[in-house]
């Protein structure tokens, strides 16, 4: 099926009537490291947390041949690729990201970053002044390569949804155009997992209905879909299977963050005390993110010691998330390494926020960890109906009699 997609997508096809572009950096973190140290070129480069609970943030295409990919535990990556070059993530990626986004804005003011390494562009108004979408895409790719030594893949289509699929189908270092006349032919030949919102669990349900491709999905009516996946998901999948995606490119999105912190009545001596609090803070941050429709890729831990010395430690996740357990896993790894003395205050922040609906890796559905998201969503619903604290974690109950503040305590001591 995939072998004949070149008939419907390619750099030489017509871009008439198209204006939405999805630009995605190829293996971004690893590519930045290779550009910084050219001796790494051609080697399996793996950017990952190197602690016992570390995960892979990015892998070069050479490393991917060994089955290494983002979100894979570092320990497994080492077993699969023992000769890989493992590099700890640095803060330089943000600097390169901002420079690349600035290049995009030279071609159009309508740029919507959805992660540090990808963005949607609306270039429909630039045709007369600068050139066609294909010409703009080629110019952007040349600029990114020349100025930063990394490559990017561009997808061009009539909607955000289809432009992202076009870039995914053209990776790495490619340019994919889906002409308006053949967009449904291209879309309907893709596997159902290509549709945003279809993860492993949803795919299993649809497969039991005989669904294999997006075209199979498009032949179902909303009621038939709703019987399997629920009304809200059914309407979402029904629309996307027909390339109905009216969302505009929103350049006015302001970078935000969501954070919570708490101060202990007495300094917490170790992780056995501050760990459950950090978990609860992470869940609260995730709940606020879900309520606002955000997912975040950056996690920061704030720690204040008994002598009032305050430090922060940050890391980037392999993909945006709104799941408290994922936020906690990253925060705990950071805190374990940084909490070298009794802790007075601890906090967690989720930043590099993107619209959850725009994330290619669906944070809400399908992956194994989304069992946790389901649980956390039920807690959200119970809290909304019965009040905060209606459902509490076992860890919180276990420390009912301990003398630490909860994140909701409002303790003013800082």
QUINOR-V76208 format. One record per helix or strand of 2 or more residues. SS is the DSSP state (hx for helix, st for strand). FROM is the first residue (numbers start at 1). TO is the last residue. If there is no record, write none. Layout:
ss/from/to
SS/FROM/TO
SS/FROM/TO
//
This chain:
ss/from/to
hx/2/7
st/20/25
hx/28/36
hx/38/40
st/45/48
st/55/59
hx/61/64
hx/74/80
st/85/87
hx/92/107
st/111/115
st/118/122
hx/133/148
st/152/157
hx/160/170
st/175/177
hx/180/188
hx/192/194
hx/200/208
hx/214/218
hx/222/229
hx/231/240
st/258/268
hx/271/292
st/294/305
st/310/321
hx/324/338
st/343/355
hx/356/358
hx/370/386
hx/394/398
//
